[in-house]
Amino acid sequence: MSRKAAKPIKFESSVKLDIKGNTVKVNGPKGELSVEINDGVEIKLEGNEVSINRKDDTFKALQGLIWSLLNNAILGVTQGFSKTLLVVGKGWRSTVKGDVINLQVGYSHPVDFQLPKGVTATQKNPGQFTLSSHDKQLLGQVCANIQRIRPVEPYKLKGIQIEGQYLRQKVRKTAGV
């Protein structure tokens, strides 16, 4: 079990939790999320704290998982999450127009990526844009889908990168001796 899961999650008064059966709905100023709960985990709501307990030791891993999912839902509806993507390559650029990201990344045509509902984009410069959402899982999936358009190649590290992502650069082949 994670040590964090033993402690209760504290949240602001602007957040409202609604527990119905195996679903916890989290409402806040930025939106609404729901978290599915397994049968081996119990949730207790006491004022502005939520505690997660397991029924027996076979549900140790689920207790930590449910704690993390619920904590991310509470953080998402209060603060939100954001990731910055970098377009690295000579002459490569991106433009954001509403909920469409136009990427010019070395293909013969520009690629338009339609953002799903709940994700917004802002442009910093032609090679950098930021995605924001209240749902951490949706944000990560959208970033992965955008990266799939032009993955980072390992020799020159050209491609679409997430800021702060660890990338290992390979050494080029040398002439045989």
C-alpha positions, 0 to 999 in steps of 0.5 A: 500500500502506498503511504499516501493512501493511508492519509485522507484527501483534503479538498476545498469547500467549492468541491462537491463529492457525491458517492452513489454505489461504486461511483464517486462524482466530483464537481468543482469550478472547472468541471465534473469527473467521475471515478469508479470504485471497486468492491474491495475499497470503502470510501468515507466522506467526513466534512472536507476530507475523504478517506479510502480504506480497504476491506482486507490486504488483498486490496492493497494495490487498489487502495493506492490506485483509487486514492490517486484517481480520486486525488487527481479528480479533485485537483483537476476540478479545482486547479486543472492540468496542463502540458506543453508540447514542442515542435522540434525541426527545421521549418516545422511549426504549429498554429492553434485556431480555436479547437483545431491544431494545425501542424506542419511537421515535414509532410507534403501537407499540413495536418489538422488535429481536432481537440476533443471536448474538455481540452483547450490549447493556447499558442506560445510561439510557432514551435510551442503550444500548451494543452489544458484540461480538468481531466488528467487522463484525457489530457495525457491521451490527447498528448500521446495522439498528437505525438503519434503524428510525428514521433521523436526520432532518436538521432536528431530528436526531431518531432513532437515532444512533451516538455520535460520528457526524457529523450535518449539520443542515439549515437550515429554509426561510424565508419568501419575501422 
